[in-house]
Amino acid sequence: MKPIIKITIIDFLISGLGFAGLMAGYDYSQGIGFRLWDFIFRASFFGFFMTLISKYTFKKK
């Protein structure tokens, strides 16, 4: 597997799941509770945009 693909996958998982986990914790503290579809939506979109940024940065080096 090429290094850029590894970095892309790892960045997607870490940033997306990390952000979605923090936001789920915030929602839970506000009394909203855990909503699976919000978690998936936040993880996928935030992970996607962070992956684009890291891929651009990696190619620039």
Backbone torsions as a table, in degrees:
resi	resn	phi	psi	omega
1	MET	NA	136.7	-178.6
2	LYS	-70.4	150.5	-178.6
3	PRO	-60.3	-35.4	-178.4
4	ILE	-68.6	-32.1	178.2
5	ILE	-70.4	-41.6	177.0
6	LYS	-61.0	-45.5	-179.6
7	ILE	-64.2	-39.5	-180.0
8	THR	-63.0	-46.8	-179.0
9	ILE	-66.5	-45.7	-179.4
10	ILE	-63.8	-42.6	179.5
11	ASP	-64.6	-41.0	178.0
12	PHE	-59.3	-46.7	-177.5
13	LEU	-68.7	-48.0	-176.1
14	ILE	-66.8	-50.1	-176.3
15	SER	-70.8	-43.5	-179.0
16	GLY	-65.1	-48.9	-178.8
17	LEU	-71.2	-34.1	177.7
18	GLY	-64.1	-48.5	179.0
19	PHE	-63.4	-45.8	-178.9
20	ALA	-63.9	-36.6	177.2
21	GLY	-65.7	-42.4	177.3
22	LEU	-64.2	-41.9	179.9
23	MET	-69.3	-34.0	176.1
24	ALA	-67.0	-38.2	175.6
25	GLY	-64.1	-40.6	177.5
26	TYR	-64.8	-45.3	178.1
27	ASP	-60.1	-41.3	-179.6
28	TYR	-64.9	-38.5	179.8
29	SER	-69.6	-23.9	177.7
30	GLN	-86.8	-0.8	177.3
31	GLY	89.2	10.3	-178.2
32	ILE	-81.3	-35.8	-178.4
33	GLY	93.6	175.2	-178.1
34	PHE	-87.8	127.9	176.5
35	ARG	-121.8	116.9	-174.0
36	LEU	-61.1	-43.7	-175.9
37	TRP	-68.2	-34.8	174.7
38	ASP	-65.1	-40.3	178.7
39	PHE	-61.2	-47.6	-179.6
40	ILE	-64.6	-43.5	179.5
41	PHE	-61.1	-49.1	-179.3
42	ARG	-64.5	-42.5	-179.1
43	ALA	-64.2	-43.2	-176.4
44	SER	-71.8	-44.7	-177.4
45	PHE	-73.0	-43.5	178.5
46	PHE	-66.3	-42.1	177.5
47	GLY	-61.9	-38.8	179.2
48	PHE	-63.4	-48.1	-178.5
49	PHE	-68.4	-36.3	177.2
50	MET	-69.5	-32.4	176.6
51	THR	-66.3	-41.3	176.5
52	LEU	-60.1	-42.8	-179.5
53	ILE	-66.5	-45.4	-178.4
54	SER	-69.0	-34.0	178.1
55	LYS	-65.5	-42.2	177.2
56	TYR	-62.7	-43.0	-179.9
57	THR	-66.0	-40.8	-179.7
58	PHE	-66.6	-40.0	179.0
59	LYS	-68.6	-30.5	-178.0
60	LYS	-68.5	-28.6	-180.0
61	LYS	-73.2	NA	NA
